[in-house]
Amino acid sequence: MKRLIVLSLIVMLSVFAMAFKVIMVTDVGGLGDKSFNDGTWEGIVRAAKEIGAEYKVIQSYEQADYIPNLTRAAQEADVVFAVGFMMTDALFKVAKQFPNVYFVGIDIVPPEGTNLPNVLCYVFKEEHAGFYAGYIAAAMTSTGKIGFVGGIPIPPVERFRYGYEAGAKIYSTLHKKKVDILKGYTNDFEDPKKGKDLTMAQYAQGADIVFLAAGACGNGGIEAAKEKMVALVGSDKLVDIIDYVVMNNKGFFAIGVDVDQDYMAPGVVLCSAMKGISMASYYGVKSAWEGTFEGGLKVLGVKEDGAGVSPMKYTKGMIPNRVIAELEYLTKLIKDGKLVIPDTEDALKAFQVPAITFPF
């Protein structure tokens, strides 16, 4: 009898789970961007598989698709994800019409004065992730010039830049190393050629490391870095790249964004400035499933494991141990509130490196 009850409960839970559906609506970058769409989808898939829920994605090809795609998703799903700052208006317009559907916005801030109980938004302290990229780039540049290639200069992209510039300034101040930063924007998130062309232009101007905060455009920037590095080294093998960089103290590098992109060009992607996108989407699904969902805004930074740097699986041996140790110490200062990374243009302009003494 007990066995029958247990089996019945399992069947009931399985049926309930399969009735639970999650749909992600991409922005125009779409799946395959190897960036924040892919990162969001990764977390959704992991959570949905854990609870046995159904999951699917709806691709947006232009901004005009956002409202109809979100509407269609809300008609089918229990939880709808909207991905990207550009979907803000569409998300809140549709969410108002479907109060019984949970909506999760990634990289979206609720419009001022808008607070819907069925909408949970996650944003990230991109300036924290950008700080790591800037500090490492300043430490590793052999030319004294590093680059930044942004997509459309929306707030998340700009926060990456603020952190990047601050990180470079912190390193150059503490180590008395002059570092200049070249900056440019593709004004697009979709076209890898634009990212490649702009990255190549910054290399031509003397940069040897370029941070790519440009969505799929950044994939072209990584391709540019790989081409330059292979031409310099004469090989695309990781061991040859590492040997060359260590022996000659120079090379051409890209820095990835949003997720760990180091694998895209091992030894060439120096590191990736990461956001906790997949964790946010994972918890968004789980909270809806478990009944703990609360609308509002959650901001995730270093302290909340919402921003950081990739493990540098392929390149850590190129970076001096002292730099890694310094980053660990500076991370603690950020978590303790003793080092505040600027998150606006005005704060960046006013930013002064505090007195920092490393305990080693």
Buried (B, 14 or more C-beta within 10 A) or exposed (E): EEEEEEEEEEEEEEEEBEEBBBBBBBBBBBBEBBBBBBBBBBBBBBBBEEBBBBBEBBBBEEEEBBBBBBBBBBEEBBBBBBBBBBBBEBBBEBBEEBEEBBBBBBBBBBEEEEEBEBBBBBBBBBBBBBBBBBBBBBBBBEBBBBBBBBBBEBBBBBBBBBBBBBBBBBBBBBEEEEBBBBBBBBEBBBBBEBBBBBBBBBBEEBBBBBBBBBBBBBBBBBBBBBBBBBEBBEEBEBEBBBBBBEEEEBBBBBBBBBBBBBEBBBBBBBBBBBBBBBBBBBBBBBBBBEEEBEBEBBEBBBBBEBBBBBEBEBBEEBBEEEBEEBBEBBBEEBBEEEBEBBBEEEBBEEBEEEEBEEEE
